[in-house]
Amino acid sequence: MTTIFPSQPRDLRGYGHDDPAVSWPNGAALAVSFVVNVEEGAERNLLDGDERNEGIYEAREEVIGAVDPCMTSHYDYGPRAGYRRIRDALGRFGARATFSTCGRAAERLPWLLRDAVSNGHEIGCHGWRWETHAGMPIEQERDIIARTHAAIGKAAGVAPVGWHTRSASTENTRRLLIEHGGFLYDSDAYDDDLPYAVEHGGRRHMVLPYAFDTNDMRFQPGGGFVQGEDFTRYCLAAFDRLRREGQSAPRMLSIGLHLRIIGRPARIDALERLVEAIARSGEAWIAPRAEIARHWRQAIGLPEWQPC
């Protein structure tokens, strides 16, 4: 059992050479988690009373001191057009994903979350706004966690059990999630190809590491992906390597998606090809992160998790 909090030293070993004896359902070589990030409507925007406009999209350009209808429109594309393509690409092969959603986006997109739930997907928390928590005061962060959890539960009709902060959490985030009592897991880590458990106050909490390399965010400037096939080839290379390793030890692959990025016409075929290849390999368990976390808890002998 690993404990990772500010008072503890960094764990640079992890499982080391002692891979846990965990088997995935149906004899799969690895678990595959598709994460669809729903951030549209939660990006910084003067129209919403935020301190500034968002400056990151296909091009990096921030309008300062004035409303930016151009950037707003770019983000609007995700729920208007991208979502349906992504939903259908996943659904064609029975792939169930985790829709990691910002609280402010959930308030504006309840129809999207309800539709995702009706198609068998999980809804997780992605902060209130699409923002880093680095340097955030503890009371503000505690309030944001509670507010986000409540808003997503109301919009989706199902209480969320997962959390992922945009890029940088604080030294308090994980402790606050555990103390809240409604979170089975968080994805505020990038340090492994396997889930692991942490402990705080006598309670065990799951961490499902995320990944920025197997992620459509690399279509953004400087990210390295240009053609849709760049995304497919890279993610399949990761899948193939983990599939081979998974013959002797459990492995997990996270693939990050965004409504406004992979949902574009020139890119959606790349996602379809990827999902098809993974699904038809017969060697992957494609599952929402909550199911992966629950399976891992049970496999390592932890009691069934219940919200507090």
N, C-alpha and C positions, 0 to 999 in steps of 0.2 A: 504494500500500500504506500502510495506516495503522498506527501504533504507539501504543497507548494504555496506559500504565502510570504509576505514581505519579511517576516522574521526568520524564514528558512533560507538556506543556501540554494543556489540554482542547482537543478538536477540535470547534469550534462551526460548522464549515463542512460537514463530511462530503463528499458527492459534489458539493455545490454545483450548478452548472448542467451538470456533466459526468456525466450519468447513464451508467453503464456499458452497453456494447452487449451485453447478455445477453438471450437469448430463453428463455422457459419452454417445457417440452415441449408438443408438439401445438399450438403457436401460441397458448397461453393468454395472456391479458392480464395475469394476476397469479397468484401462488402464494398459496394459502390454507392456513394451518396451524391446525388445531384442537388445542388443548392441554388434556388432561384431567388436572387436578391430583389426585393420590392422596395425601392427607395424613392420612386417618383411621387412628388407631392411633399416629400420630407427634405428635399435638398434646400439649402439656404436660399432665401428669396426675399427681397425687400417687400414684395407684395404681401408676404406673410408676417411682416414686422420683424424679420431677422436683421441682424447687424450688417449683413452684406449679401451679395448674390453669389450663387455657385459659379465657379470658374473652370470646372473640369467636365469636359465632354469629349467629342471627337477631336475638337481643337481646344486648346487651353487659352481662354480669354475671359477675363472677369470685367464686367461693367461696374464701375465704382461710382456711387452717388446717384444712380438713376435706376429705375426699374428696367429689367432686361427681358422683354418678351421673347427674344430669340432663344435664350437659354431655357426659359420656361417651356417653350414649344418643343425643344429637343427632348426634354424629360417627359412631356405629355405623350410622346410617341410610344413609350413603353406600354402603358395600360391601354392606349387606344388601338394599337396594331400589334405590338410585339408579343403581348401576353397570349393571344389566341394561337399564334404560331408555335410558341413554346409548349403550351398546354397540349396542342395536337401532336407535336413531335414526340413528347413523352408518352402520351396516351396511346399512340399507334403501337407501341411496343410494351405497354403495361408497366412503364417505369414510373414509380411513385417518388416524389421529390419532397424536399423541405423548402417552403417559401419563407425565406427569412425577411421579415417585414418591419419597417419602421412604424412606430405608433402613429405619427401624423399621417403617414401614407394610409394606414389601416382605416383611419377615420374617413378618409376621402374615397377609399376603394373597397367598401364592404362587399360590393357585388363580386369583385375579383376574388377576395378571400373565400367567400361562400362557394363560389364556383370551383375554386381549387380544392376545397374540402370535399365537395360533392364528387370530385374526381379522384379521391383517395389520397390527397397530398396533406402533408403536415404544415401547419403555420407556426413559425418561430418568431422570436423577437430580435430586432436589429437596431435597438435604440429608439429614442423618440424622434429625433431628427437624424439625418444622415450626417453624422459628425463624430469626430474623435472625442473620447472622454478624458484624454490626457490632461492632467492638472485640474480636473473638475473637483470642486469641494464635495466632501462625502455626503452631506445632507442633500445637496442638489442631485447627486447621482442616485441616492436612495429613492428620492422622489421620482426621478425619471424611470427607474426600473419598475416601480409600482405603477406609475401612470401608463407605461408602455404595455405592461402585462394586462392591465385592465382594459385598455383600448382595443388590443388585439383580440382578447377573449370576447368582447362585446361585438366586434365587427365580424369575426369568423364564426361565432357561435360555439367555439371550442376553446378552452383555456390553453394557452401555449405552455410548453415545458422546456423550451430551449432558448438560448440567448447567444448573440454574437455582436460584439461592439465593432463599429467601423474602425478597423486597423488597430487603434491603441486604446486598450482599457486602462484602468488605474490600478494602483496597488490594492484598492479596496473592492473592485468590481466583483470578484469571485466570492468574497466573503459576504457582500451584500446580497448576491444572488442566493446563496445558501440560506442566509438569515431571512430572506423574503419567504422562502418555503414553497414557492411554486415552480421551481426549476429543477428538472431532472439532470440537465447538462448545460454546459456552455461550450462554445467553439472559439474562445479567445486564446488560442494557442496554435502554433505552426511548427511544432517541434517533433512530430512523430507520424508514422503511418499506421498507428493503432490508437484506439481509445485507451484511457487510463483513468484511475480513480484518485481523488484527493479527499482529504478529511479536514473538517473544521467543526469544532464544538461537538465532537462525537458523531457528526453526520457525514455520510459518504456521498460524494458528488462526482458525476462523470464529466470528463473532458474529452471532446471529440475534435482533435486538431483539424484545422482548415488548411487550405492551400491557395497561394496566389499564382503559382505557375500553371496549374491545370485550371485555367480561369479565363473567361472571355474578356476580362478587363485588359488583357494584353493586346486587344485590338486598339486600345487608346494610344495616343502618341508616345513613341518610344518603347512600347510594350513588346514589339517583336512579331506580332501576328498581323498579316496584311490580307492574305487570301483566306477564305473559309477553311480551305484544306490545311492551313497552318495549325488551326485549332484542333481539327480532327486528328491529324498525324501526331501532334504532340501528346494529346490526351490518350490516344491509343498506345503510344510508346510507354507511357506511365502504366496504363492498364496491363500491357503485355508483360512488363517487368514484374509488377506486383502479382500478376497471375502466376508467373513462374515461381516466385518466392512463396506464394501461397500454397504450393504443393506440399510444403513442409512446415509452414508457420502461418498464422493468421495475418492478413493484411487488409487495409482499408484505403480506398481512394475517394477523395473529395473533388468534385468538379463544380466550379462556380459559374453561374450564369446571371445575366442581367436582362430585364425586359427590353431595355432601350438599346442593348448592344447585340446580343446573339439573335434577337428578334427581328433584325433587319433582313430584307429579302435576299441579299447576297451572302448571308451567313447562316440562315436557318437550315439550309440543306446540310451544312457541316454538322450541326447538332443532330439532325436526323440520322446521318451516316454513323455518327459516334454511338448514339443510343442503340441503333440496330446492331452494330458490330458487338457491343457489349452484351446486349440481350440475347443474341443468337449464339454467343460463345458457349453458353451452358455452364460457365464457370464463375458467374458473378451473382451475388445476391444484391439486387438493386432495391434499396429501402430508404425510407425517411430516417433522419438522424435519431428521432426519438425511439424508433424500433431498434436501431443499432445499439443505442445506449442501454436500453432495457435488456437486450439479449446479452450484452457484455457483462452487465451487473450480475445477471443470473449465472452466467458461465463461470465467473470468478468467485461465486459463492456469496454475493451480497444479497441482503433481503430485498424483496420487491419494493421499489420506490413508490411512495405515496405523497401527494402534496400535503403540506402542513397548514 
